[in-house]
Amino acid sequence: MLDRPLQAFYREVNQAARDGHRVLTTLDDARSMRYLKGYIEGVEAQLRSAE
């Protein structure tokens, strides 16, 4: 009797976990790209000042 509601709840929790993981991965990728862009800009500035 409770199996069906519990299974539905389990599916919803798993879907929320997958969605959350996807969002966190996207945010982490964006943060990594911002860091990389800043690093590259810093290296370029050092190269320009060395000329």
mmCIF file of the N, C-alpha and C atoms, coordinates in Angstrom:
data_MODEL
# 
_entry.id   MODEL 
# 
loop_
_atom_site.group_PDB 
_atom_site.id 
_atom_site.type_symbol 
_atom_site.label_atom_id 
_atom_site.label_alt_id 
_atom_site.label_comp_id 
_atom_site.label_asym_id 
_atom_site.label_entity_id 
_atom_site.label_seq_id 
_atom_site.pdbx_PDB_ins_code 
_atom_site.Cartn_x 
_atom_site.Cartn_y 
_atom_site.Cartn_z 
_atom_site.occupancy 
_atom_site.B_iso_or_equiv 
_atom_site.pdbx_formal_charge 
_atom_site.auth_seq_id 
_atom_site.auth_comp_id 
_atom_site.auth_asym_id 
_atom_site.auth_atom_id 
_atom_site.pdbx_PDB_model_num 
ATOM 1   N N  . MET A 1 1  ? 0.822  -1.193 0.000   1.00 0.00 ? 1  MET A N  1 
ATOM 2   C CA . MET A 1 1  ? 0.000  0.000  0.000   1.00 0.00 ? 1  MET A CA 1 
ATOM 3   C C  . MET A 1 1  ? 0.869  1.261  0.000   1.00 0.00 ? 1  MET A C  1 
ATOM 4   N N  . LEU A 1 2  ? 1.936  1.263  0.782   1.00 0.00 ? 2  LEU A N  1 
ATOM 5   C CA . LEU A 1 2  ? 2.822  2.427  0.817   1.00 0.00 ? 2  LEU A CA 1 
ATOM 6   C C  . LEU A 1 2  ? 3.914  2.369  -0.239  1.00 0.00 ? 2  LEU A C  1 
ATOM 7   N N  . ASP A 1 3  ? 4.065  1.222  -0.885  1.00 0.00 ? 3  ASP A N  1 
ATOM 8   C CA . ASP A 1 3  ? 5.149  1.065  -1.854  1.00 0.00 ? 3  ASP A CA 1 
ATOM 9   C C  . ASP A 1 3  ? 5.086  2.089  -2.981  1.00 0.00 ? 3  ASP A C  1 
ATOM 10  N N  . ARG A 1 4  ? 3.925  2.291  -3.541  1.00 0.00 ? 4  ARG A N  1 
ATOM 11  C CA . ARG A 1 4  ? 3.803  3.197  -4.678  1.00 0.00 ? 4  ARG A CA 1 
ATOM 12  C C  . ARG A 1 4  ? 4.142  4.643  -4.292  1.00 0.00 ? 4  ARG A C  1 
ATOM 13  N N  . PRO A 1 5  ? 3.587  5.189  -3.202  1.00 0.00 ? 5  PRO A N  1 
ATOM 14  C CA . PRO A 1 5  ? 3.973  6.552  -2.817  1.00 0.00 ? 5  PRO A CA 1 
ATOM 15  C C  . PRO A 1 5  ? 5.465  6.671  -2.481  1.00 0.00 ? 5  PRO A C  1 
ATOM 16  N N  . LEU A 1 6  ? 6.019  5.643  -1.842  1.00 0.00 ? 6  LEU A N  1 
ATOM 17  C CA . LEU A 1 6  ? 7.445  5.685  -1.513  1.00 0.00 ? 6  LEU A CA 1 
ATOM 18  C C  . LEU A 1 6  ? 8.302  5.647  -2.771  1.00 0.00 ? 6  LEU A C  1 
ATOM 19  N N  . GLN A 1 7  ? 7.889  4.857  -3.740  1.00 0.00 ? 7  GLN A N  1 
ATOM 20  C CA . GLN A 1 7  ? 8.633  4.803  -4.999  1.00 0.00 ? 7  GLN A CA 1 
ATOM 21  C C  . GLN A 1 7  ? 8.568  6.147  -5.725  1.00 0.00 ? 7  GLN A C  1 
ATOM 22  N N  . ALA A 1 8  ? 7.399  6.779  -5.698  1.00 0.00 ? 8  ALA A N  1 
ATOM 23  C CA . ALA A 1 8  ? 7.256  8.092  -6.330  1.00 0.00 ? 8  ALA A CA 1 
ATOM 24  C C  . ALA A 1 8  ? 8.147  9.112  -5.626  1.00 0.00 ? 8  ALA A C  1 
ATOM 25  N N  . PHE A 1 9  ? 8.157  9.073  -4.303  1.00 0.00 ? 9  PHE A N  1 
ATOM 26  C CA . PHE A 1 9  ? 9.009  9.973  -3.532  1.00 0.00 ? 9  PHE A CA 1 
ATOM 27  C C  . PHE A 1 9  ? 10.484 9.712  -3.851  1.00 0.00 ? 9  PHE A C  1 
ATOM 28  N N  . TYR A 1 10 ? 10.867 8.463  -3.911  1.00 0.00 ? 10 TYR A N  1 
ATOM 29  C CA . TYR A 1 10 ? 12.241 8.068  -4.225  1.00 0.00 ? 10 TYR A CA 1 
ATOM 30  C C  . TYR A 1 10 ? 12.651 8.608  -5.596  1.00 0.00 ? 10 TYR A C  1 
ATOM 31  N N  . ARG A 1 11 ? 11.763 8.482  -6.589  1.00 0.00 ? 11 ARG A N  1 
ATOM 32  C CA . ARG A 1 11 ? 12.053 8.996  -7.930  1.00 0.00 ? 11 ARG A CA 1 
ATOM 33  C C  . ARG A 1 11 ? 12.232 10.512 -7.907  1.00 0.00 ? 11 ARG A C  1 
ATOM 34  N N  . GLU A 1 12 ? 11.372 11.209 -7.171  1.00 0.00 ? 12 GLU A N  1 
ATOM 35  C CA . GLU A 1 12 ? 11.473 12.669 -7.091  1.00 0.00 ? 12 GLU A CA 1 
ATOM 36  C C  . GLU A 1 12 ? 12.769 13.100 -6.409  1.00 0.00 ? 12 GLU A C  1 
ATOM 37  N N  . VAL A 1 13 ? 13.138 12.411 -5.343  1.00 0.00 ? 13 VAL A N  1 
ATOM 38  C CA . VAL A 1 13 ? 14.383 12.741 -4.645  1.00 0.00 ? 13 VAL A CA 1 
ATOM 39  C C  . VAL A 1 13 ? 15.578 12.499 -5.560  1.00 0.00 ? 13 VAL A C  1 
ATOM 40  N N  . ASN A 1 14 ? 15.583 11.394 -6.267  1.00 0.00 ? 14 ASN A N  1 
ATOM 41  C CA . ASN A 1 14 ? 16.682 11.105 -7.194  1.00 0.00 ? 14 ASN A CA 1 
ATOM 42  C C  . ASN A 1 14 ? 16.752 12.131 -8.317  1.00 0.00 ? 14 ASN A C  1 
ATOM 43  N N  . GLN A 1 15 ? 15.602 12.539 -8.818  1.00 0.00 ? 15 GLN A N  1 
ATOM 44  C CA . GLN A 1 15 ? 15.591 13.552 -9.882  1.00 0.00 ? 15 GLN A CA 1 
ATOM 45  C C  . GLN A 1 15 ? 16.121 14.877 -9.349  1.00 0.00 ? 15 GLN A C  1 
ATOM 46  N N  . ALA A 1 16 ? 15.725 15.254 -8.154  1.00 0.00 ? 16 ALA A N  1 
ATOM 47  C CA . ALA A 1 16 ? 16.228 16.490 -7.547  1.00 0.00 ? 16 ALA A CA 1 
ATOM 48  C C  . ALA A 1 16 ? 17.742 16.411 -7.351  1.00 0.00 ? 16 ALA A C  1 
ATOM 49  N N  . ALA A 1 17 ? 18.236 15.255 -6.952  1.00 0.00 ? 17 ALA A N  1 
ATOM 50  C CA . ALA A 1 17 ? 19.682 15.080 -6.772  1.00 0.00 ? 17 ALA A CA 1 
ATOM 51  C C  . ALA A 1 17 ? 20.409 15.203 -8.105  1.00 0.00 ? 17 ALA A C  1 
ATOM 52  N N  . ARG A 1 18 ? 19.860 14.602 -9.148  1.00 0.00 ? 18 ARG A N  1 
ATOM 53  C CA . ARG A 1 18 ? 20.490 14.705 -10.477 1.00 0.00 ? 18 ARG A CA 1 
ATOM 54  C C  . ARG A 1 18 ? 20.482 16.149 -10.966 1.00 0.00 ? 18 ARG A C  1 
ATOM 55  N N  . ASP A 1 19 ? 19.347 16.829 -10.797 1.00 0.00 ? 19 ASP A N  1 
ATOM 56  C CA . ASP A 1 19 ? 19.261 18.229 -11.220 1.00 0.00 ? 19 ASP A CA 1 
ATOM 57  C C  . ASP A 1 19 ? 20.237 19.099 -10.434 1.00 0.00 ? 19 ASP A C  1 
ATOM 58  N N  . GLY A 1 20 ? 20.322 18.864 -9.134  1.00 0.00 ? 20 GLY A N  1 
ATOM 59  C CA . GLY A 1 20 ? 21.246 19.628 -8.301  1.00 0.00 ? 20 GLY A CA 1 
ATOM 60  C C  . GLY A 1 20 ? 22.685 19.398 -8.707  1.00 0.00 ? 20 GLY A C  1 
ATOM 61  N N  . HIS A 1 21 ? 23.021 18.160 -8.994  1.00 0.00 ? 21 HIS A N  1 
ATOM 62  C CA . HIS A 1 21 ? 24.385 17.839 -9.437  1.00 0.00 ? 21 HIS A CA 1 
ATOM 63  C C  . HIS A 1 21 ? 24.697 18.542 -10.747 1.00 0.00 ? 21 HIS A C  1 
ATOM 64  N N  . ARG A 1 22 ? 23.729 18.560 -11.652 1.00 0.00 ? 22 ARG A N  1 
ATOM 65  C CA . ARG A 1 22 ? 23.914 19.214 -12.948 1.00 0.00 ? 22 ARG A CA 1 
ATOM 66  C C  . ARG A 1 22 ? 24.159 20.711 -12.759 1.00 0.00 ? 22 ARG A C  1 
ATOM 67  N N  . VAL A 1 23 ? 23.375 21.331 -11.877 1.00 0.00 ? 23 VAL A N  1 
ATOM 68  C CA . VAL A 1 23 ? 23.528 22.768 -11.624 1.00 0.00 ? 23 VAL A CA 1 
ATOM 69  C C  . VAL A 1 23 ? 24.892 23.056 -10.993 1.00 0.00 ? 23 VAL A C  1 
ATOM 70  N N  . LEU A 1 24 ? 25.274 22.261 -10.003 1.00 0.00 ? 24 LEU A N  1 
ATOM 71  C CA . LEU A 1 24 ? 26.566 22.482 -9.344  1.00 0.00 ? 24 LEU A CA 1 
ATOM 72  C C  . LEU A 1 24 ? 27.728 22.286 -10.312 1.00 0.00 ? 24 LEU A C  1 
ATOM 73  N N  . THR A 1 25 ? 27.611 21.313 -11.200 1.00 0.00 ? 25 THR A N  1 
ATOM 74  C CA . THR A 1 25 ? 28.654 21.091 -12.202 1.00 0.00 ? 25 THR A CA 1 
ATOM 75  C C  . THR A 1 25 ? 28.762 22.290 -13.126 1.00 0.00 ? 25 THR A C  1 
ATOM 76  N N  . THR A 1 26 ? 27.626 22.834 -13.530 1.00 0.00 ? 26 THR A N  1 
ATOM 77  C CA . THR A 1 26 ? 27.622 24.004 -14.404 1.00 0.00 ? 26 THR A CA 1 
ATOM 78  C C  . THR A 1 26 ? 28.257 25.198 -13.706 1.00 0.00 ? 26 THR A C  1 
ATOM 79  N N  . LEU A 1 27 ? 27.902 25.409 -12.433 1.00 0.00 ? 27 LEU A N  1 
ATOM 80  C CA . LEU A 1 27 ? 28.483 26.520 -11.681 1.00 0.00 ? 27 LEU A CA 1 
ATOM 81  C C  . LEU A 1 27 ? 29.981 26.333 -11.503 1.00 0.00 ? 27 LEU A C  1 
ATOM 82  N N  . ASP A 1 28 ? 30.405 25.112 -11.235 1.00 0.00 ? 28 ASP A N  1 
ATOM 83  C CA . ASP A 1 28 ? 31.828 24.831 -11.059 1.00 0.00 ? 28 ASP A CA 1 
ATOM 84  C C  . ASP A 1 28 ? 32.588 25.068 -12.362 1.00 0.00 ? 28 ASP A C  1 
ATOM 85  N N  . ASP A 1 29 ? 31.996 24.666 -13.480 1.00 0.00 ? 29 ASP A N  1 
ATOM 86  C CA . ASP A 1 29 ? 32.621 24.900 -14.785 1.00 0.00 ? 29 ASP A CA 1 
ATOM 87  C C  . ASP A 1 29 ? 32.761 26.395 -15.052 1.00 0.00 ? 29 ASP A C  1 
ATOM 88  N N  . ALA A 1 30 ? 31.721 27.159 -14.732 1.00 0.00 ? 30 ALA A N  1 
ATOM 89  C CA . ALA A 1 30 ? 31.760 28.604 -14.952 1.00 0.00 ? 30 ALA A CA 1 
ATOM 90  C C  . ALA A 1 30 ? 32.831 29.244 -14.072 1.00 0.00 ? 30 ALA A C  1 
ATOM 91  N N  . ARG A 1 31 ? 32.935 28.805 -12.821 1.00 0.00 ? 31 ARG A N  1 
ATOM 92  C CA . ARG A 1 31 ? 33.946 29.350 -11.916 1.00 0.00 ? 31 ARG A CA 1 
ATOM 93  C C  . ARG A 1 31 ? 35.346 29.017 -12.427 1.00 0.00 ? 31 ARG A C  1 
ATOM 94  N N  . SER A 1 32 ? 35.535 27.804 -12.905 1.00 0.00 ? 32 SER A N  1 
ATOM 95  C CA . SER A 1 32 ? 36.835 27.404 -13.449 1.00 0.00 ? 32 SER A CA 1 
ATOM 96  C C  . SER A 1 32 ? 37.197 28.245 -14.670 1.00 0.00 ? 32 SER A C  1 
ATOM 97  N N  . MET A 1 33 ? 36.232 28.500 -15.520 1.00 0.00 ? 33 MET A N  1 
ATOM 98  C CA . MET A 1 33 ? 36.495 29.296 -16.717 1.00 0.00 ? 33 MET A CA 1 
ATOM 99  C C  . MET A 1 33 ? 36.832 30.741 -16.350 1.00 0.00 ? 33 MET A C  1 
ATOM 100 N N  . ARG A 1 34 ? 36.157 31.301 -15.339 1.00 0.00 ? 34 ARG A N  1 
ATOM 101 C CA . ARG A 1 34 ? 36.481 32.659 -14.892 1.00 0.00 ? 34 ARG A CA 1 
ATOM 102 C C  . ARG A 1 34 ? 37.908 32.717 -14.353 1.00 0.00 ? 34 ARG A C  1 
ATOM 103 N N  . TYR A 1 35 ? 38.291 31.713 -13.573 1.00 0.00 ? 35 TYR A N  1 
ATOM 104 C CA . TYR A 1 35 ? 39.648 31.662 -13.027 1.00 0.00 ? 35 TYR A CA 1 
ATOM 105 C C  . TYR A 1 35 ? 40.670 31.568 -14.158 1.00 0.00 ? 35 TYR A C  1 
ATOM 106 N N  . LEU A 1 36 ? 40.407 30.684 -15.116 1.00 0.00 ? 36 LEU A N  1 
ATOM 107 C CA . LEU A 1 36 ? 41.322 30.499 -16.236 1.00 0.00 ? 36 LEU A CA 1 
ATOM 108 C C  . LEU A 1 36 ? 41.441 31.772 -17.062 1.00 0.00 ? 36 LEU A C  1 
ATOM 109 N N  . LYS A 1 37 ? 40.316 32.429 -17.310 1.00 0.00 ? 37 LYS A N  1 
ATOM 110 C CA . LYS A 1 37 ? 40.332 33.674 -18.075 1.00 0.00 ? 37 LYS A CA 1 
ATOM 111 C C  . LYS A 1 37 ? 41.150 34.733 -17.340 1.00 0.00 ? 37 LYS A C  1 
ATOM 112 N N  . GLY A 1 38 ? 40.953 34.855 -16.037 1.00 0.00 ? 38 GLY A N  1 
ATOM 113 C CA . GLY A 1 38 ? 41.721 35.818 -15.248 1.00 0.00 ? 38 GLY A CA 1 
ATOM 114 C C  . GLY A 1 38 ? 43.205 35.510 -15.264 1.00 0.00 ? 38 GLY A C  1 
ATOM 115 N N  . TYR A 1 39 ? 43.546 34.242 -15.174 1.00 0.00 ? 39 TYR A N  1 
ATOM 116 C CA . TYR A 1 39 ? 44.954 33.822 -15.206 1.00 0.00 ? 39 TYR A CA 1 
ATOM 117 C C  . TYR A 1 39 ? 45.580 34.178 -16.550 1.00 0.00 ? 39 TYR A C  1 
ATOM 118 N N  . ILE A 1 40 ? 44.879 33.879 -17.628 1.00 0.00 ? 40 ILE A N  1 
ATOM 119 C CA . ILE A 1 40 ? 45.391 34.173 -18.972 1.00 0.00 ? 40 ILE A CA 1 
ATOM 120 C C  . ILE A 1 40 ? 45.564 35.677 -19.153 1.00 0.00 ? 40 ILE A C  1 
ATOM 121 N N  . GLU A 1 41 ? 44.607 36.462 -18.678 1.00 0.00 ? 41 GLU A N  1 
ATOM 122 C CA . GLU A 1 41 ? 44.724 37.917 -18.790 1.00 0.00 ? 41 GLU A CA 1 
ATOM 123 C C  . GLU A 1 41 ? 45.930 38.423 -18.004 1.00 0.00 ? 41 GLU A C  1 
ATOM 124 N N  . GLY A 1 42 ? 46.182 37.840 -16.836 1.00 0.00 ? 42 GLY A N  1 
ATOM 125 C CA . GLY A 1 42 ? 47.347 38.232 -16.044 1.00 0.00 ? 42 GLY A CA 1 
ATOM 126 C C  . GLY A 1 42 ? 48.654 37.904 -16.745 1.00 0.00 ? 42 GLY A C  1 
ATOM 127 N N  . VAL A 1 43 ? 48.721 36.723 -17.343 1.00 0.00 ? 43 VAL A N  1 
ATOM 128 C CA . VAL A 1 43 ? 49.927 36.326 -18.080 1.00 0.00 ? 43 VAL A CA 1 
ATOM 129 C C  . VAL A 1 43 ? 50.123 37.235 -19.288 1.00 0.00 ? 43 VAL A C  1 
ATOM 130 N N  . GLU A 1 44 ? 49.049 37.547 -19.991 1.00 0.00 ? 44 GLU A N  1 
ATOM 131 C CA . GLU A 1 44 ? 49.154 38.440 -21.146 1.00 0.00 ? 44 GLU A CA 1 
ATOM 132 C C  . GLU A 1 44 ? 49.642 39.818 -20.720 1.00 0.00 ? 44 GLU A C  1 
ATOM 133 N N  . ALA A 1 45 ? 49.149 40.318 -19.592 1.00 0.00 ? 45 ALA A N  1 
ATOM 134 C CA . ALA A 1 45 ? 49.582 41.624 -19.098 1.00 0.00 ? 45 ALA A CA 1 
ATOM 135 C C  . ALA A 1 45 ? 51.070 41.596 -18.755 1.00 0.00 ? 45 ALA A C  1 
ATOM 136 N N  . GLN A 1 46 ? 51.532 40.512 -18.152 1.00 0.00 ? 46 GLN A N  1 
ATOM 137 C CA . GLN A 1 46 ? 52.958 40.394 -17.834 1.00 0.00 ? 46 GLN A CA 1 
ATOM 138 C C  . GLN A 1 46 ? 53.800 40.358 -19.105 1.00 0.00 ? 46 GLN A C  1 
ATOM 139 N N  . LEU A 1 47 ? 53.316 39.657 -20.107 1.00 0.00 ? 47 LEU A N  1 
ATOM 140 C CA . LEU A 1 47 ? 54.058 39.585 -21.370 1.00 0.00 ? 47 LEU A CA 1 
ATOM 141 C C  . LEU A 1 47 ? 54.110 40.947 -22.061 1.00 0.00 ? 47 LEU A C  1 
ATOM 142 N N  . ARG A 1 48 ? 53.009 41.680 -22.020 1.00 0.00 ? 48 ARG A N  1 
ATOM 143 C CA . ARG A 1 48 ? 52.986 43.013 -22.633 1.00 0.00 ? 48 ARG A CA 1 
ATOM 144 C C  . ARG A 1 48 ? 53.927 43.967 -21.903 1.00 0.00 ? 48 ARG A C  1 
ATOM 145 N N  . SER A 1 49 ? 53.974 43.877 -20.582 1.00 0.00 ? 49 SER A N  1 
ATOM 146 C CA . SER A 1 49 ? 54.834 44.787 -19.813 1.00 0.00 ? 49 SER A CA 1 
ATOM 147 C C  . SER A 1 49 ? 56.308 44.428 -19.967 1.00 0.00 ? 49 SER A C  1 
ATOM 148 N N  . ALA A 1 50 ? 56.609 43.194 -20.336 1.00 0.00 ? 50 ALA A N  1 
ATOM 149 C CA . ALA A 1 50 ? 57.999 42.773 -20.513 1.00 0.00 ? 50 ALA A CA 1 
ATOM 150 C C  . ALA A 1 50 ? 58.573 43.257 -21.840 1.00 0.00 ? 50 ALA A C  1 
ATOM 151 N N  . GLU A 1 51 ? 57.716 43.638 -22.753 1.00 0.00 ? 51 GLU A N  1 
ATOM 152 C CA . GLU A 1 51 ? 58.180 44.063 -24.093 1.00 0.00 ? 51 GLU A CA 1 
ATOM 153 C C  . GLU A 1 51 ? 58.746 45.438 -24.086 1.00 0.00 ? 51 GLU A C  1 
# 
